[in-house]
Amino acid sequence: MRIKEHLKQLKPYQPGKPIEAVKSEYGLDKVVKLASNENPYGCSEAAKEALHHEIQQLALYPDGYSAALRTRLSKHLNVSETSLIFGNGSDEIIQIICRAFLNDKTNTVTAAPTFPQYKHNAVIEGAEVREIALRPDGSHDLDAMLEAIDEQTQVVWICSPNNPTGTYTSEGELLAFLERVPSRVLVVLDEAYYEYVTAEDYPETVPLLSKYSNLMILRTFSKAYGLAALRVGYGIADENLIRQIEPAREPFNTSRLGQAAAIAALDDQAFIASCIEQNNAGLQQYYDFAKTHGLKCYPSQTNFVLIDFNRPSDELFQALLQKGYIVRSGNALGFPTSLRITIGTKEQNEEILATLAEIL
């Protein structure tokens, strides 16, 4: 048997240790996971109620078209139903885009460091990946990304807010970029953390779809909506573009449970507002800590922070793990002296910051 040669250069995704495994390994009664940018407040009670009802239908296949969710989400976004595509998390939409646009005769442009699945899926398709370094402030260098585009470029990826820095692309920068990108090149704007953004100059991108038919927006129910276990993401784009990439989508790729919970979650915007308010207060806890200890902390528009501790991040990661805190080592993210830490509850933030102060 012979697999694709370029697949051999990839490694499978390595998830963090499960909470129970950490408890067992280190003899701990309490472990706090602040590694995967999950919502520490869970999900809406309305979503839980929807799950109780839908669980009676487990013997039935889900609606492959996600019709009810499609109708509800189209009203929420004020877009047509046919301008939406759903995925098993927005990760799957990334995979669909790569399958539809990329091959060994094409290239794709992305920032670095950024969300790794853009590169991962492009490599699987045999495409050349052109990685453009982030600017010193952690944001995308759109001018350099524009210069990297040539006749073989098919897709440009913009992660805004960016994972793992939490920084964003302003409205002015994005509009200037879109005006200069060739219309034949797809621009994918990954807004997984959209609901957490508070910056006044962050662009409202959905209205831009009427002007730029080569723009696609990705969002998810896994972050602010707290439905990570149910894997529901979506893309928004020109109807013609959605129609052309739909054949690359697997049937029944979102579950009955996921669709039902997502509909209910959309109807509880008060829950989202509460989460955002508490997240902003949590961010300030980390900013204050970084200032007190003279550490660089990237200003974040997400539910996580990236802090440079000026020491090997794997060592800090391990020290925190032994004390019952699971975070993300920056060594795997392109920041070898930093930690990416999910914003937890006020109490969780206080506890981990006190622990970090002791370690430092």
Secondary structure, 3 states (H helix, E strand, C coil): CCCCHHHHHCCCCCCCCCHHHHHHHHCCCCCEECCCCCCCCCCCHHHHHHHHHHHHHCCCCCCCCCHHHHHHHHHHHCCCHHHEEEECCHHHHHHHHHHHHCCCCCEEEEEECCCCHHHHHHHHCCCEEEEEECCCCCCCCHHHHHHCCCCCEEEEEEECCCCCCCCCCCHHHHHHHHHHCCCCCEEEEECCCHHHCCCCCCCCCHHHHHCCCCEEEEEECCCCCCCHHHCCEEEEECHHHHHHHHHHCCCCCCCHHHHHHHHHHHCCHHHHHHHHHHHHHHHHHHHHHHHHCCCEECCCCCCEEEEECCCCHHHHHHHHHHCCEECEEHHHCCCCCEEEEECCCHHHHHHHHHHHHHHC
